[in-house]
């Protein structure tokens, strides 16, 4: 039985012009011959991901979502440049082959990269796949090891020095995501003003040394080897990567990490299999990461709360597109519930400090 992530027919309203794609790719990628086919990877809530097949060669095409655009998060050129610059120093990046801003091809900028063929651990493991308690623990360790490897890349050695401004990163993030939330709020969303005020008051933390940060690091953005599901062969979805505080990256990752004993409402928004027996708890993830990085975990209530709030903003921005009829994807209609759950959890951490 194969556990490899598979593509499916393209969703209604998200079709691409096959002939224009074929003409572009044959010009952009040397040696490409034969007719192409296009299918779509159905998971994900942000940029759209398609599988391009040409003979025995497979590529992945990434494009912004239809409807409302968030400039930085959906900057295809930026994501392409990150992959090109970081791959020599962090081999888990897919190889990027082509990028165009010519909107006559499919109506927006897009890029094409190699397909990393493997297992992606999503909300539930692939049917028939199981991890023992010991294997689940090992996979968590390796997930953190790759995270630490990324944060230990010397960004000054790469072509990424212009990617971000490390000075003032935390304050810009708090202020920027607060502005985004207010701009995307719909009448059925919580106001989150108490959370934003708390983050504003607490954001004077002294950050560790800046690092290359992924900004969306989680189980369903990694690829596991088909012949060894405990070996990580790739890290995907680099659209929000920048230079900044690595603990902000950790806080963002923790926002997706649902412990097995979390309440039912938290379980209902789980996207990754962190509930499995043997998986680390959020507290264990923090302890393991901070030990490997030589960092203090003293301000993690701030970083985790920010991660929860940022995830609420992302969900709200996507829900905004559904609310205003800019997407037909019915999955997005449920995201307003996630916004409420995340806001409630943030309030709890603010009051108790418990992670």
C-alpha positions in Angstrom: 0.0 0.0 0.0 1.3 3.5 -0.9 1.2 6.3 1.6 2.5 8.9 -0.9 0.6 12.1 -1.1 -1.6 12.1 -4.2 -3.2 14.8 -6.3 -6.9 14.9 -7.4 -9.0 16.5 -10.1 -8.8 20.3 -10.0 -11.5 22.0 -7.9 -14.2 23.9 -9.7 -13.2 27.5 -10.2 -9.5 26.8 -9.8 -8.8 25.5 -13.2 -5.6 26.5 -15.2 -5.2 27.0 -18.9 -3.4 23.7 -19.8 -2.2 24.8 -23.3 -0.7 28.1 -22.0 1.0 26.2 -19.1 2.4 23.6 -21.5 3.8 26.3 -23.9 5.4 28.2 -21.0 7.0 25.1 -19.4 8.4 23.8 -22.7 10.2 27.2 -23.1 11.2 27.5 -19.4 12.4 23.9 -18.7 14.9 22.4 -21.1 14.2 18.9 -22.4 10.5 18.9 -21.5 8.6 17.0 -24.1 5.2 15.5 -24.6 1.7 16.5 -23.5 1.2 17.6 -19.9 -1.6 16.9 -17.4 -2.7 19.0 -14.4 -4.2 17.8 -11.2 -4.4 19.5 -7.8 -3.3 18.7 -4.3 -6.5 19.2 -2.3 -5.1 20.2 1.1 -4.0 23.6 2.2 -5.9 26.8 2.7 -3.5 29.4 1.2 -1.6 29.3 -2.1 -2.8 26.7 -4.5 -0.7 23.7 -5.4 -1.0 21.7 -8.6 0.8 18.6 -9.9 2.2 18.9 -13.4 3.0 15.6 -15.1 4.9 15.4 -18.4 5.9 11.9 -19.4 7.8 10.5 -16.4 8.6 13.9 -15.0 6.6 15.6 -12.2 6.6 19.2 -11.1 4.6 21.3 -8.6 3.1 24.6 -9.7 2.3 27.2 -7.0 0.0 30.1 -7.5 -1.9 32.6 -5.3 -5.5 31.9 -4.4 -8.3 33.3 -6.4 -10.0 36.3 -4.7 -8.6 38.4 -1.9 -4.8 38.6 -1.9 -2.4 39.2 1.0 0.5 40.7 -0.8 3.4 39.3 1.2 2.0 35.9 1.9 1.1 35.3 -1.8 4.3 36.8 -3.4 5.3 34.0 -5.7 8.5 35.7 -6.8 9.6 36.0 -3.2 8.9 32.3 -2.4 10.8 31.3 -5.6 13.8 33.4 -4.5 13.8 32.0 -1.0 14.0 28.4 -2.5 16.8 29.3 -4.9 18.8 31.1 -2.2 18.3 28.7 0.7 18.6 25.3 -1.0 22.4 25.2 -1.1 22.4 25.7 2.7 19.3 23.8 3.6 18.8 20.8 1.4 15.3 20.2 2.5 14.1 22.9 0.1 12.6 21.7 -3.1 14.5 22.7 -6.3 12.9 25.6 -8.0 12.9 25.5 -11.8 10.9 28.5 -13.2 9.1 31.7 -12.2 7.1 34.2 -14.3 5.2 37.4 -13.6 3.6 37.2 -17.1 0.0 37.2 -16.2 -1.0 36.3 -19.7 -0.2 32.7 -18.9 -2.7 32.0 -16.1 -3.6 35.5 -14.9 -1.1 35.7 -12.0 2.5 35.1 -11.2 3.5 31.5 -10.4 6.5 29.3 -10.1 7.3 25.7 -10.7 9.5 23.4 -8.5 10.4 19.8 -8.2 7.9 17.4 -6.8 9.2 15.8 -3.6 7.5 12.4 -3.8 6.8 11.2 -0.3 4.4 11.0 2.7 2.9 14.2 4.1 1.5 13.7 7.7 -1.8 15.5 7.6 -4.6 15.6 10.1 -4.8 11.8 10.0 -2.0 9.5 8.9 -2.6 7.9 5.5 -5.0 4.9 5.6 -3.1 1.8 6.7 -0.1 3.7 8.1 0.6 3.6 11.8 3.3 4.8 14.2 4.2 3.1 17.4 4.6 5.2 20.5 8.4 5.1 20.1 8.2 6.0 16.4 5.9 9.0 17.1 8.5 10.3 19.6 11.4 9.8 17.1 9.4 11.7 14.4 8.9 14.6 16.8 12.6 14.6 17.6 13.5 14.7 13.9 11.0 17.4 13.2 12.7 19.6 15.8 16.1 18.7 14.6 15.3 20.0 11.1 13.8 23.1 12.6 17.0 23.7 14.6 19.0 23.0 11.5 17.1 25.8 9.7 17.5 28.3 12.5 21.2 27.6 12.6 21.7 28.5 8.9 23.9 31.6 8.8 21.6 33.8 6.7 24.5 36.2 6.1 26.2 33.5 4.0 23.1 33.2 1.7 21.4 35.6 -0.7 18.7 36.2 1.8 20.2 39.2 3.6 17.6 41.5 2.0 14.7 39.2 2.8 13.7 40.9 6.1 14.7 43.4 8.7 15.5 41.6 11.9 15.6 44.8 14.0 12.1 45.5 15.4 10.8 42.2 13.9 8.6 41.3 16.9 6.9 44.7 17.1 6.3 44.8 13.4 4.7 41.4 13.5 2.3 42.3 16.4 1.3 45.6 14.8 1.1 44.1 11.3 -1.1 41.1 12.2 -3.3 43.3 14.4 -3.9 45.5 11.4 -4.6 42.5 9.1 -7.1 41.1 11.6 -9.0 44.4 11.8 -9.0 44.6 8.0 -10.3 41.1 7.5 -12.8 41.0 10.4 -16.4 40.0 9.5 -19.4 40.7 11.7 -19.5 37.1 13.0 -15.8 37.2 14.2 -14.6 38.1 17.7 -13.0 41.5 18.0 -9.7 40.1 19.5 -9.0 43.6 21.0 -8.0 42.2 24.4 -5.5 39.8 22.7 -4.0 42.5 20.6 -3.6 44.8 23.5 -1.9 42.1 25.6 0.5 41.3 22.8 1.3 45.1 22.4 2.1 45.3 26.1 4.2 42.2 26.2 6.1 42.6 22.9 9.2 44.3 24.5 10.8 40.8 24.9 14.5 40.6 24.1 14.7 38.4 21.1 17.5 35.8 20.4 19.8 36.2 17.5 17.9 36.5 14.2 17.6 33.5 12.0 16.0 32.3 8.8 12.5 31.4 9.9 9.9 29.4 8.0 6.8 30.9 9.6 4.6 27.9 8.8 6.6 25.0 10.1 4.4 22.0 10.9 3.9 18.3 10.1 1.8 18.8 7.0 4.6 21.0 5.5 7.2 18.3 5.7 7.7 15.3 3.4 8.7 11.9 4.7 10.7 9.4 2.7 8.4 6.7 1.2 10.7 3.9 2.3 11.4 5.4 5.8 8.5 7.4 7.3 10.7 8.6 10.1 13.1 10.4 7.7 12.4 13.9 6.6 13.3 14.6 3.0 11.7 18.0 2.4 10.1 21.1 3.9 7.4 22.8 1.8 5.4 26.1 1.7 8.0 28.9 2.1 5.7 31.8 1.2 6.1 33.5 4.7 9.8 32.8 5.2 11.9 35.7 6.4 14.7 36.7 8.7 13.5 37.2 12.2 13.1 35.9 15.8 13.3 32.1 15.8 11.1 31.9 18.9 8.3 33.6 16.8 8.7 30.7 14.4 8.4 28.2 17.3 5.3 30.0 18.7 3.7 29.8 15.2 4.4 26.1 15.0 3.0 25.5 18.5 -0.3 27.1 17.5 -1.0 24.1 15.3 0.2 21.6 18.0 -2.8 20.0 19.6 -2.0 17.8 22.6 -3.9 14.6 23.1 -5.5 15.9 26.3 -6.6 19.2 24.9 -10.4 19.9 25.1 -12.8 18.8 22.3 -13.0 22.2 20.8 -9.2 22.3 20.3 -9.3 18.7 18.9 -11.9 19.8 16.4 -9.5 22.3 14.7 -6.5 19.9 14.7 -4.7 19.8 11.3 -1.8 17.6 12.1 -1.4 14.2 13.9 0.1 15.5 17.2 -2.6 13.7 19.2 -1.1 10.3 18.5 0.2 8.3 21.4 3.9 9.1 21.9 3.8 12.5 20.3 5.5 15.2 22.4 3.3 17.8 24.2 3.8 21.5 23.5 5.8 21.8 26.7 8.1 19.0 25.6 8.5 20.6 22.2 9.5 23.8 23.8 12.0 22.1 26.2 13.6 20.0 23.4 13.9 22.9 21.0 15.2 25.4 23.5 17.8 22.9 24.8 19.1 22.2 21.3 19.2 25.9 20.4 20.6 27.0 23.8 17.7 29.4 24.4 15.6 30.3 27.4 11.9 29.4 27.3 11.0 32.2 29.8 8.8 34.2 27.4 7.0 31.3 25.6 3.6 32.4 26.8 4.0 35.5 24.7 5.3 33.6 21.7 2.6 31.0 21.9 -0.2 33.5 22.3 1.1 35.4 19.3 1.2 32.1 17.3 -2.5 31.5 18.3 -3.5 35.0 17.3 -1.6 34.9 14.0 -3.2 31.6 13.1 -6.6 33.2 13.9 -5.8 36.0 11.6 -4.8 33.6 8.8 -8.1 31.7 9.3 -10.0 35.0 9.3 -8.4 36.2 6.1 -9.3 33.0 4.3 -12.8 33.0 5.8 -13.2 36.7 4.6 -12.8 35.4 1.0 -15.6 32.8 1.6 -17.8 35.3 3.4 -17.6 37.7 0.5 -18.1 35.0 -2.2 -14.6 35.2 -3.5 -14.1 31.4 -3.2 -16.4 28.4 -3.6 -14.3 26.1 -1.4 -16.7 25.0 1.3 -13.9 24.1 3.7 -13.4 27.8 4.2 -16.9 28.4 5.6 -15.9 26.5 8.8 -12.9 28.6 9.6 -14.9 31.2 11.6 -15.3 28.5 14.2 -11.5 28.1 14.4 -11.1 31.8 14.8 -13.3 31.7 17.9 -11.5 28.7 19.4 -8.1 30.2 18.8 -9.1 33.5 20.4 -10.5 31.7 23.4 -7.3 29.7 23.8 -5.2 32.8 23.5 -7.2 34.4 26.3 -6.6 31.3 28.5 -2.9 31.5 28.0 -2.9 35.2 28.7 -4.6 34.6 32.1 -2.8 31.5 33.2 0.5 31.4 31.4 0.0 27.7 30.8 1.1 26.3 27.4 
